[in-house]
Amino acid sequence: MSLLTSGNTAKLYCLNWIEQIIQQKGESIRILDAGCGRAANFIELLRRYPGVTYTGIEPNPAACVTAQRNLEGFKATIINDYAYDMMGRLVDSPFDVVLSFSVFEHVYRRQKYLDSVVNCMHDDSYFLINYDAGHFMAPATLKEAAKNIIGPLIAPLGMERYYQRFVPEADFRLMLDTAGLVITEVKSFNTRMKGIHKHVPDAHKEAHMQRWLDYELWLNELKIPYEDKDARTWFTRNYILRRQPHNQ
């Protein structure tokens, strides 16, 4: 059976995790993707489990068109909008799993985004979020490097599309606490092996992807302390979160 995605260990880990939830709870679960892009990561998952309901929120109109095409025939809805104030404005009931894959580093109003996610969860929901540091630690192009400077300057003028900024660990945890989110698991993914994967022949990419994931999971088992400076080694931080119960 083919892998659920390729090229990013954090996303593969999360998709494998979601598959286990589906196998435990059945295909009646509802997934909200708060910044779905082209939704390519979910083609294989929804093909395997066509009963799963998927809703993707995405502010880029062109990406929405591609996402709709990618998920045609599945129980999927794509909404062209920002993932702020989603409950009541874009969706009308909580979801079992909320996702944010490589989005948060591009979110300008970060606390508002997290607060919006919490409002889309019930007490048994999970929120899986990963965010990347590669844009800042190793920009691939001059355009990418320029966005690091220009994006934060024009976002206050209402132009959030090009925003990207590093996510400090301490700031993120403070925002989680403010939003009422509780950490159940945190891992680091996407070492420099991500660059190697691009050069692996297509016939061997799946085998390399699985070995790459297994290796990084083993490294996570060592419980090596993480600091912001380590983002040069681990490009992606990955959290699994729950909503704090109302009685706490």
C-alpha atoms as an extended CHARMM CRD file, in Angstrom:
* protein
*
       248  EXT
         1         1  MET       CA              0.0000000000        0.0000000000        0.0000000000  PROA      1               0.0000000000
         2         2  SER       CA              1.3710000000        3.4090000000       -0.9600000000  PROA      2               0.0000000000
         3         3  LEU       CA              2.2870000000        6.0190000000        1.6430000000  PROA      3               0.0000000000
         4         4  LEU       CA             -0.2710000000        8.7090000000        2.4790000000  PROA      4               0.0000000000
         5         5  THR       CA              2.1110000000       11.4860000000        1.4220000000  PROA      5               0.0000000000
         6         6  SER       CA              5.7670000000       12.0270000000        0.5760000000  PROA      6               0.0000000000
         7         7  GLY       CA              8.5000000000       14.6060000000        1.0320000000  PROA      7               0.0000000000
         8         8  ASN       CA              7.6280000000       15.7380000000        4.5690000000  PROA      8               0.0000000000
         9         9  THR       CA              7.9300000000       13.4880000000        7.6330000000  PROA      9               0.0000000000
        10        10  ALA       CA              5.7510000000       15.6840000000        9.8500000000  PROA      10              0.0000000000
        11        11  LYS       CA              2.8250000000       15.4750000000        7.4320000000  PROA      11              0.0000000000
        12        12  LEU       CA              3.2790000000       11.7350000000        6.9190000000  PROA      12              0.0000000000
        13        13  TYR       CA              3.3870000000       11.1850000000       10.6830000000  PROA      13              0.0000000000
        14        14  CYS       CA              0.1810000000       13.1810000000       11.1560000000  PROA      14              0.0000000000
        15        15  LEU       CA             -1.6420000000       11.4260000000        8.3140000000  PROA      15              0.0000000000
        16        16  ASN       CA             -0.6330000000        8.0310000000        9.7080000000  PROA      16              0.0000000000
        17        17  TRP       CA             -1.9030000000        9.1930000000       13.0990000000  PROA      17              0.0000000000
        18        18  ILE       CA             -5.2250000000       10.3140000000       11.6090000000  PROA      18              0.0000000000
        19        19  GLU       CA             -5.5740000000        6.9830000000        9.8200000000  PROA      19              0.0000000000
        20        20  GLN       CA             -5.3050000000        5.2130000000       13.1720000000  PROA      20              0.0000000000
        21        21  ILE       CA             -8.0720000000        7.4420000000       14.5640000000  PROA      21              0.0000000000
        22        22  ILE       CA            -10.2770000000        6.6080000000       11.5840000000  PROA      22              0.0000000000
        23        23  GLN       CA             -9.6410000000        2.9060000000       12.0780000000  PROA      23              0.0000000000
        24        24  GLN       CA            -10.5570000000        3.2270000000       15.7630000000  PROA      24              0.0000000000
        25        25  LYS       CA            -13.6110000000        5.4850000000       15.4440000000  PROA      25              0.0000000000
        26        26  GLY       CA            -14.8630000000        4.7330000000       11.9570000000  PROA      26              0.0000000000
        27        27  GLU       CA            -15.3220000000        6.8480000000        8.8380000000  PROA      27              0.0000000000
        28        28  SER       CA            -17.9310000000        9.1060000000       10.4150000000  PROA      28              0.0000000000
        29        29  ILE       CA            -15.2210000000       11.4960000000       11.6440000000  PROA      29              0.0000000000
        30        30  ARG       CA            -15.1210000000       15.0620000000       10.3690000000  PROA      30              0.0000000000
        31        31  ILE       CA            -11.8300000000       16.7650000000        9.4890000000  PROA      31              0.0000000000
        32        32  LEU       CA            -11.2140000000       20.5150000000        9.2770000000  PROA      32              0.0000000000
        33        33  ASP       CA             -8.0660000000       21.6670000000        7.4770000000  PROA      33              0.0000000000
        34        34  ALA       CA             -7.3860000000       25.2760000000        8.5110000000  PROA      34              0.0000000000
        35        35  GLY       CA             -5.2210000000       26.3410000000        5.5890000000  PROA      35              0.0000000000
        36        36  CYS       CA             -5.5470000000       23.4350000000        3.1650000000  PROA      36              0.0000000000
        37        37  GLY       CA             -3.6450000000       24.8180000000        0.1810000000  PROA      37              0.0000000000
        38        38  ARG       CA             -4.2160000000       22.4440000000       -2.7220000000  PROA      38              0.0000000000
        39        39  ALA       CA             -5.2800000000       19.6270000000       -0.3220000000  PROA      39              0.0000000000
        40        40  ALA       CA             -2.9270000000       17.2200000000       -2.0970000000  PROA      40              0.0000000000
        41        41  ASN       CA             -1.9560000000       15.5660000000        1.1930000000  PROA      41              0.0000000000
        42        42  PHE       CA             -5.4740000000       14.1960000000        1.6030000000  PROA      42              0.0000000000
        43        43  ILE       CA             -6.0740000000       12.5390000000       -1.7550000000  PROA      43              0.0000000000
        44        44  GLU       CA             -4.8240000000        9.1220000000       -0.6610000000  PROA      44              0.0000000000
        45        45  LEU       CA             -6.4160000000        9.2620000000        2.8140000000  PROA      45              0.0000000000
        46        46  LEU       CA             -9.8650000000       10.0730000000        1.3980000000  PROA      46              0.0000000000
        47        47  ARG       CA             -9.4450000000        7.4640000000       -1.3150000000  PROA      47              0.0000000000
        48        48  ARG       CA             -8.8940000000        4.8440000000        1.3920000000  PROA      48              0.0000000000
        49        49  TYR       CA            -11.7000000000        6.1640000000        3.6250000000  PROA      49              0.0000000000
        50        50  PRO       CA            -14.3720000000        7.7440000000        1.3820000000  PROA      50              0.0000000000
        51        51  GLY       CA            -16.8070000000        8.0380000000        4.2860000000  PROA      51              0.0000000000
        52        52  VAL       CA            -14.6510000000       10.6720000000        6.0150000000  PROA      52              0.0000000000
        53        53  THR       CA            -15.9400000000       14.2520000000        5.7330000000  PROA      53              0.0000000000
        54        54  TYR       CA            -13.2770000000       16.8420000000        4.9220000000  PROA      54              0.0000000000
        55        55  THR       CA            -13.5680000000       20.6390000000        4.9870000000  PROA      55              0.0000000000
        56        56  GLY       CA            -10.6680000000       22.7890000000        3.8230000000  PROA      56              0.0000000000
        57        57  ILE       CA            -10.3250000000       26.5230000000        4.4120000000  PROA      57              0.0000000000
        58        58  GLU       CA             -7.9030000000       28.3540000000        2.1070000000  PROA      58              0.0000000000
        59        59  PRO       CA             -7.4670000000       32.0950000000        1.3580000000  PROA      59              0.0000000000
        60        60  ASN       CA             -5.7460000000       31.6250000000       -2.0210000000  PROA      60              0.0000000000
        61        61  PRO       CA             -8.3890000000       31.3710000000       -4.7880000000  PROA      61              0.0000000000
        62        62  ALA       CA             -6.1350000000       29.4890000000       -7.2230000000  PROA      62              0.0000000000
        63        63  ALA       CA             -5.2140000000       26.9270000000       -4.5570000000  PROA      63              0.0000000000
        64        64  CYS       CA             -8.9170000000       26.4320000000       -3.8140000000  PROA      64              0.0000000000
        65        65  VAL       CA             -9.6350000000       25.6150000000       -7.4460000000  PROA      65              0.0000000000
        66        66  THR       CA             -6.8650000000       23.0060000000       -7.4360000000  PROA      66              0.0000000000
        67        67  ALA       CA             -8.0290000000       21.5980000000       -4.0820000000  PROA      67              0.0000000000
        68        68  GLN       CA            -11.5670000000       21.1670000000       -5.3980000000  PROA      68              0.0000000000
        69        69  ARG       CA            -10.1780000000       19.3590000000       -8.4310000000  PROA      69              0.0000000000
        70        70  ASN       CA             -7.9150000000       17.1380000000       -6.2970000000  PROA      70              0.0000000000
        71        71  LEU       CA            -10.7520000000       16.0590000000       -3.9980000000  PROA      71              0.0000000000
        72        72  GLU       CA            -13.5070000000       15.7590000000       -6.5800000000  PROA      72              0.0000000000
        73        73  GLY       CA            -15.7240000000       12.7630000000       -5.8510000000  PROA      73              0.0000000000
        74        74  PHE       CA            -14.9750000000       12.7190000000       -2.1180000000  PROA      74              0.0000000000
        75        75  LYS       CA            -17.0380000000       14.0940000000        0.7750000000  PROA      75              0.0000000000
        76        76  ALA       CA            -14.9920000000       17.2800000000        0.6500000000  PROA      76              0.0000000000
        77        77  THR       CA            -15.8290000000       20.9800000000        0.8230000000  PROA      77              0.0000000000
        78        78  ILE       CA            -13.3310000000       23.7380000000        0.0390000000  PROA      78              0.0000000000
        79        79  ILE       CA            -14.0070000000       27.2710000000        1.3090000000  PROA      79              0.0000000000
        80        80  ASN       CA            -12.1020000000       30.2720000000       -0.0480000000  PROA      80              0.0000000000
        81        81  ASP       CA            -11.4800000000       32.4040000000        3.0520000000  PROA      81              0.0000000000
        82        82  TYR       CA             -9.1140000000       33.0350000000        5.9410000000  PROA      82              0.0000000000
        83        83  ALA       CA             -9.3300000000       30.6560000000        8.9100000000  PROA      83              0.0000000000
        84        84  TYR       CA            -10.3390000000       33.3970000000       11.3530000000  PROA      84              0.0000000000
        85        85  ASP       CA            -13.7130000000       33.3290000000       13.1530000000  PROA      85              0.0000000000
        86        86  MET       CA            -14.6000000000       30.0950000000       11.3870000000  PROA      86              0.0000000000
        87        87  MET       CA            -17.3680000000       28.8540000000       13.6820000000  PROA      87              0.0000000000
        88        88  GLY       CA            -20.7010000000       30.3800000000       12.7370000000  PROA      88              0.0000000000
        89        89  ARG       CA            -19.2060000000       32.2460000000        9.7930000000  PROA      89              0.0000000000
        90        90  LEU       CA            -17.7480000000       29.4280000000        7.6930000000  PROA      90              0.0000000000
        91        91  VAL       CA            -18.7370000000       26.2430000000        9.5450000000  PROA      91              0.0000000000
        92        92  ASP       CA            -21.6280000000       25.4660000000       11.8590000000  PROA      92              0.0000000000
        93        93  SER       CA            -20.5770000000       22.5130000000       14.0450000000  PROA      93              0.0000000000
        94        94  PRO       CA            -17.3830000000       21.1980000000       15.7140000000  PROA      94              0.0000000000
        95        95  PHE       CA            -14.9720000000       18.7830000000       14.0410000000  PROA      95              0.0000000000
        96        96  ASP       CA            -13.3110000000       15.6480000000       15.3690000000  PROA      96              0.0000000000
        97        97  VAL       CA             -9.8770000000       16.5030000000       13.9740000000  PROA      97              0.0000000000
        98        98  VAL       CA             -8.5510000000       19.9650000000       13.0790000000  PROA      98              0.0000000000
        99        99  LEU       CA             -5.3440000000       20.2800000000       11.0700000000  PROA      99              0.0000000000
       100       100  SER       CA             -2.7770000000       22.9360000000       10.2900000000  PROA      100             0.0000000000
       101       101  PHE       CA              0.0470000000       21.7160000000        8.0510000000  PROA      101             0.0000000000
       102       102  SER       CA              2.8850000000       24.1790000000        7.3280000000  PROA      102             0.0000000000
       103       103  VAL       CA              0.5000000000       27.1100000000        7.7610000000  PROA      103             0.0000000000
       104       104  PHE       CA              1.1700000000       28.7920000000       11.0960000000  PROA      104             0.0000000000
       105       105  GLU       CA              4.4510000000       30.4050000000       10.0430000000  PROA      105             0.0000000000
       106       106  HSD       CA              2.3930000000       32.2460000000        7.3910000000  PROA      106             0.0000000000
       107       107  VAL       CA             -0.3880000000       33.3590000000        9.7630000000  PROA      107             0.0000000000
       108       108  TYR       CA             -0.2990000000       37.0500000000       10.6560000000  PROA      108             0.0000000000
       109       109  ARG       CA             -3.0160000000       37.1080000000       13.3470000000  PROA      109             0.0000000000
       110       110  ARG       CA             -1.7910000000       34.0230000000       15.1520000000  PROA      110             0.0000000000
       111       111  GLN       CA             -3.7390000000       34.2150000000       18.3900000000  PROA      111             0.0000000000
       112       112  LYS       CA             -6.9420000000       34.8960000000       16.4690000000  PROA      112             0.0000000000
       113       113  TYR       CA             -6.2260000000       31.8460000000       14.3160000000  PROA      113             0.0000000000
       114       114  LEU       CA             -5.7280000000       29.5560000000       17.3280000000  PROA      114             0.0000000000
       115       115  ASP       CA             -8.8160000000       30.9380000000       19.0580000000  PROA      115             0.0000000000
       116       116  SER       CA            -10.7910000000       30.2290000000       15.8890000000  PROA      116             0.0000000000
       117       117  VAL       CA             -9.5420000000       26.6400000000       15.8210000000  PROA      117             0.0000000000
       118       118  VAL       CA            -10.5360000000       26.0450000000       19.4470000000  PROA      118             0.0000000000
       119       119  ASN       CA            -14.0690000000       27.2090000000       18.6720000000  PROA      119             0.0000000000
       120       120  CYS       CA            -14.2480000000       24.4800000000       16.0090000000  PROA      120             0.0000000000
       121       121  MET       CA            -13.4030000000       21.7160000000       18.5020000000  PROA      121             0.0000000000
       122       122  HSD       CA            -15.4360000000       19.7130000000       20.9880000000  PROA      122             0.0000000000
       123       123  ASP       CA            -13.9780000000       18.1870000000       24.1540000000  PROA      123             0.0000000000
       124       124  ASP       CA            -12.9010000000       14.9830000000       22.3600000000  PROA      124             0.0000000000
       125       125  SER       CA            -11.3650000000       16.7220000000       19.3310000000  PROA      125             0.0000000000
       126       126  TYR       CA             -7.7070000000       16.7270000000       18.3890000000  PROA      126             0.0000000000
       127       127  PHE       CA             -5.7450000000       19.5780000000       16.8440000000  PROA      127             0.0000000000
       128       128  LEU       CA             -2.6650000000       18.5500000000       14.8560000000  PROA      128             0.0000000000
       129       129  ILE       CA             -0.4040000000       21.4570000000       13.9430000000  PROA      129             0.0000000000
       130       130  ASN       CA              3.0570000000       21.6250000000       12.4440000000  PROA      130             0.0000000000
       131       131  TYR       CA              4.9720000000       24.6900000000       11.3350000000  PROA      131             0.0000000000
       132       132  ASP       CA              8.2360000000       25.1240000000        9.4910000000  PROA      132             0.0000000000
       133       133  ALA       CA             11.4560000000       27.0880000000        9.9210000000  PROA      133             0.0000000000
       134       134  GLY       CA             13.0540000000       26.2950000000        6.5700000000  PROA      134             0.0000000000
       135       135  HSD       CA             11.8910000000       29.6070000000        5.0620000000  PROA      135             0.0000000000
       136       136  PHE       CA             13.9780000000       31.4270000000        7.6430000000  PROA      136             0.0000000000
       137       137  MET       CA             16.9040000000       29.0900000000        8.3070000000  PROA      137             0.0000000000
       138       138  ALA       CA             17.5690000000       28.0550000000        4.7160000000  PROA      138             0.0000000000
       139       139  PRO       CA             15.5490000000       30.1150000000        2.1880000000  PROA      139             0.0000000000
       140       140  ALA       CA             15.6410000000       28.3500000000       -1.1640000000  PROA      140             0.0000000000
       141       141  THR       CA             15.5120000000       31.4900000000       -3.3300000000  PROA      141             0.0000000000
       142       142  LEU       CA             16.0460000000       35.2290000000       -3.1430000000  PROA      142             0.0000000000
       143       143  LYS       CA             12.2620000000       35.6320000000       -3.4320000000  PROA      143             0.0000000000
       144       144  GLU       CA             11.8310000000       33.4570000000       -0.3520000000  PROA      144             0.0000000000
       145       145  ALA       CA             14.3740000000       35.5180000000        1.5800000000  PROA      145             0.0000000000
       146       146  ALA       CA             12.6930000000       38.7500000000        0.4740000000  PROA      146             0.0000000000
       147       147  LYS       CA              9.3290000000       37.5680000000        1.7960000000  PROA      147             0.0000000000
       148       148  ASN       CA             10.8980000000       37.2420000000        5.2480000000  PROA      148             0.0000000000
       149       149  ILE       CA             11.5090000000       40.9970000000        5.1860000000  PROA      149             0.0000000000
       150       150  ILE       CA              8.6240000000       42.3560000000        3.1060000000  PROA      150             0.0000000000
       151       151  GLY       CA              5.8370000000       40.0940000000        4.4060000000  PROA      151             0.0000000000
       152       152  PRO       CA              5.8500000000       41.3900000000        8.0100000000  PROA      152             0.0000000000
       153       153  LEU       CA              5.9750000000       44.9810000000        6.7520000000  PROA      153             0.0000000000
       154       154  ILE       CA              2.9130000000       44.8330000000        4.4830000000  PROA      154             0.0000000000
       155       155  ALA       CA              0.7220000000       42.5160000000        6.6020000000  PROA      155             0.0000000000
       156       156  PRO       CA             -0.4190000000       45.3860000000        8.8910000000  PROA      156             0.0000000000
       157       157  LEU       CA             -1.6560000000       47.1360000000        5.7320000000  PROA      157             0.0000000000
       158       158  GLY       CA             -4.0630000000       44.2650000000        5.0750000000  PROA      158             0.0000000000
       159       159  MET       CA             -1.8010000000       42.2840000000        2.7360000000  PROA      159             0.0000000000
       160       160  GLU       CA             -1.4210000000       39.0090000000        4.6330000000  PROA      160             0.0000000000
       161       161  ARG       CA             -0.8380000000       36.8380000000        1.5840000000  PROA      161             0.0000000000
       162       162  TYR       CA              2.9510000000       37.1890000000        1.6380000000  PROA      162             0.0000000000
       163       163  TYR       CA              3.3800000000       37.0680000000        5.4060000000  PROA      163             0.0000000000
       164       164  GLN       CA              5.8540000000       34.6420000000        6.9140000000  PROA      164             0.0000000000
       165       165  ARG       CA              7.7220000000       34.8460000000       10.1750000000  PROA      165             0.0000000000
       166       166  PHE       CA              9.6180000000       32.4380000000       12.4070000000  PROA      166             0.0000000000
       167       167  VAL       CA              7.5930000000       30.9190000000       15.2660000000  PROA      167             0.0000000000
       168       168  PRO       CA              9.5060000000       31.1230000000       18.5720000000  PROA      168             0.0000000000
       169       169  GLU       CA              8.8430000000       28.1190000000       20.7940000000  PROA      169             0.0000000000
       170       170  ALA       CA              8.0860000000       30.1310000000       23.9450000000  PROA      170             0.0000000000
       171       171  ASP       CA              5.6790000000       32.4490000000       22.0930000000  PROA      171             0.0000000000
       172       172  PHE       CA              3.8280000000       29.5230000000       20.5830000000  PROA      172             0.0000000000
       173       173  ARG       CA              3.3470000000       27.7930000000       23.9250000000  PROA      173             0.0000000000
       174       174  LEU       CA              2.0640000000       31.0190000000       25.4490000000  PROA      174             0.0000000000
       175       175  MET       CA             -0.4580000000       31.3670000000       22.6230000000  PROA      175             0.0000000000
       176       176  LEU       CA             -1.5940000000       27.7900000000       23.1650000000  PROA      176             0.0000000000
       177       177  ASP       CA             -2.1940000000       28.5020000000       26.8420000000  PROA      177             0.0000000000
       178       178  THR       CA             -4.1340000000       31.6710000000       26.0190000000  PROA      178             0.0000000000
       179       179  ALA       CA             -6.2930000000       29.7540000000       23.5380000000  PROA      179             0.0000000000
       180       180  GLY       CA             -7.0250000000       26.9950000000       26.0710000000  PROA      180             0.0000000000
       181       181  LEU       CA             -5.1250000000       24.2690000000       24.2300000000  PROA      181             0.0000000000
       182       182  VAL       CA             -3.3490000000       21.4530000000       26.0790000000  PROA      182             0.0000000000
       183       183  ILE       CA             -0.2870000000       19.6940000000       24.6740000000  PROA      183             0.0000000000
       184       184  THR       CA             -0.5500000000       15.9030000000       24.4920000000  PROA      184             0.0000000000
       185       185  GLU       CA              2.4850000000       15.3510000000       22.2720000000  PROA      185             0.0000000000
       186       186  VAL       CA              5.2860000000       17.3690000000       20.6830000000  PROA      186             0.0000000000
       187       187  LYS       CA              7.8940000000       16.1480000000       18.2000000000  PROA      187             0.0000000000
       188       188  SER       CA             10.4560000000       17.5590000000       15.7910000000  PROA      188             0.0000000000
       189       189  PHE       CA             10.6480000000       16.4740000000       12.1540000000  PROA      189             0.0000000000
       190       190  ASN       CA             12.2920000000       17.2210000000        8.8130000000  PROA      190             0.0000000000
       191       191  THR       CA             16.0170000000       17.1420000000        9.4190000000  PROA      191             0.0000000000
       192       192  ARG       CA             18.3770000000       17.9340000000        6.5500000000  PROA      192             0.0000000000
       193       193  MET       CA             17.4520000000       14.5370000000        5.1260000000  PROA      193             0.0000000000
       194       194  LYS       CA             14.5590000000       16.3990000000        3.5230000000  PROA      194             0.0000000000
       195       195  GLY       CA             17.0270000000       17.7590000000        0.9890000000  PROA      195             0.0000000000
       196       196  ILE       CA             18.3840000000       14.2760000000        0.3040000000  PROA      196             0.0000000000
       197       197  HSD       CA             14.8920000000       12.9340000000       -0.3860000000  PROA      197             0.0000000000
       198       198  LYS       CA             14.5610000000       15.1760000000       -3.4320000000  PROA      198             0.0000000000
       199       199  HSD       CA             17.4940000000       13.3630000000       -5.0640000000  PROA      199             0.0000000000
       200       200  VAL       CA             16.3190000000        9.8060000000       -4.3390000000  PROA      200             0.0000000000
       201       201  PRO       CA             15.1590000000        8.0570000000       -7.5580000000  PROA      201             0.0000000000
       202       202  ASP       CA             11.3710000000        7.8530000000       -7.8540000000  PROA      202             0.0000000000
       203       203  ALA       CA             11.4100000000        4.0630000000       -7.6520000000  PROA      203             0.0000000000
       204       204  HSD       CA             12.9660000000        4.2720000000       -4.1800000000  PROA      204             0.0000000000
       205       205  LYS       CA             11.2450000000        7.3470000000       -2.7380000000  PROA      205             0.0000000000
       206       206  GLU       CA              8.6560000000        5.4270000000       -0.6970000000  PROA      206             0.0000000000
       207       207  ALA       CA             11.3230000000        3.1970000000        0.8480000000  PROA      207             0.0000000000
       208       208  HSD       CA             13.4570000000        6.2170000000        1.6720000000  PROA      208             0.0000000000
       209       209  MET       CA             10.4660000000        8.1060000000        3.0690000000  PROA      209             0.0000000000
       210       210  GLN       CA              9.6360000000        5.2850000000        5.4930000000  PROA      210             0.0000000000
       211       211  ARG       CA             13.2580000000        4.9170000000        6.6140000000  PROA      211             0.0000000000
       212       212  TRP       CA             13.5410000000        8.6900000000        7.0150000000  PROA      212             0.0000000000
       213       213  LEU       CA             10.3960000000        8.7940000000        9.1780000000  PROA      213             0.0000000000
       214       214  ASP       CA             11.5320000000        5.8160000000       11.2730000000  PROA      214             0.0000000000
       215       215  TYR       CA             14.9010000000        7.4510000000       11.8790000000  PROA      215             0.0000000000
       216       216  GLU       CA             13.3920000000       10.7590000000       13.0160000000  PROA      216             0.0000000000
       217       217  LEU       CA             10.9080000000        8.9850000000       15.2700000000  PROA      217             0.0000000000
       218       218  TRP       CA             13.8570000000        7.1700000000       16.8630000000  PROA      218             0.0000000000
       219       219  LEU       CA             15.6030000000       10.5090000000       17.4110000000  PROA      219             0.0000000000
       220       220  ASN       CA             12.4530000000       11.8620000000       19.0680000000  PROA      220             0.0000000000
       221       221  GLU       CA             12.4520000000        8.9040000000       21.4480000000  PROA      221             0.0000000000
       222       222  LEU       CA             15.8050000000       10.1370000000       22.7870000000  PROA      222             0.0000000000
       223       223  LYS       CA             14.0120000000       13.2010000000       24.2530000000  PROA      223             0.0000000000
       224       224  ILE       CA             16.6990000000       15.6280000000       23.1030000000  PROA      224             0.0000000000
       225       225  PRO       CA             15.8400000000       19.1090000000       24.4640000000  PROA      225             0.0000000000
       226       226  TYR       CA             14.6850000000       21.5930000000       21.8020000000  PROA      226             0.0000000000
       227       227  GLU       CA             15.5300000000       25.2960000000       21.5770000000  PROA      227             0.0000000000
       228       228  ASP       CA             14.8490000000       27.8290000000       18.8180000000  PROA      228             0.0000000000
       229       229  LYS       CA             18.4370000000       27.5200000000       17.5760000000  PROA      229             0.0000000000
       230       230  ASP       CA             17.7430000000       23.8510000000       16.8250000000  PROA      230             0.0000000000
       231       231  ALA       CA             15.3900000000       24.9080000000       14.0320000000  PROA      231             0.0000000000
       232       232  ARG       CA             18.5010000000       24.8750000000       11.8440000000  PROA      232             0.0000000000
       233       233  THR       CA             18.5370000000       21.0950000000       12.2890000000  PROA      233             0.0000000000
       234       234  TRP       CA             14.8450000000       20.3220000000       12.7600000000  PROA      234             0.0000000000
       235       235  PHE       CA             12.8800000000       22.3780000000       10.2500000000  PROA      235             0.0000000000
       236       236  THR       CA              9.4450000000       21.3650000000       11.5820000000  PROA      236             0.0000000000
       237       237  ARG       CA              7.8100000000       21.3310000000       15.0170000000  PROA      237             0.0000000000
       238       238  ASN       CA              4.7500000000       19.1090000000       15.3760000000  PROA      238             0.0000000000
       239       239  TYR       CA              2.1210000000       19.2760000000       18.1380000000  PROA      239             0.0000000000
       240       240  ILE       CA             -0.9320000000       17.2010000000       18.9640000000  PROA      240             0.0000000000
       241       241  LEU       CA             -3.2980000000       19.2440000000       21.1200000000  PROA      241             0.0000000000
       242       242  ARG       CA             -6.6260000000       18.9430000000       22.9430000000  PROA      242             0.0000000000
       243       243  ARG       CA             -9.0110000000       21.6240000000       24.0490000000  PROA      243             0.0000000000
       244       244  GLN       CA             -8.8760000000       22.3310000000       27.7670000000  PROA      244             0.0000000000
       245       245  PRO       CA            -12.0590000000       20.9400000000       29.3630000000  PROA      245             0.0000000000
       246       246  HSD       CA            -14.5540000000       23.6060000000       30.3940000000  PROA      246             0.0000000000
       247       247  ASN       CA            -14.4460000000       22.5660000000       34.0390000000  PROA      247             0.0000000000
       248       248  GLN       CA            -10.7460000000       23.4030000000       34.4130000000  PROA      248             0.0000000000
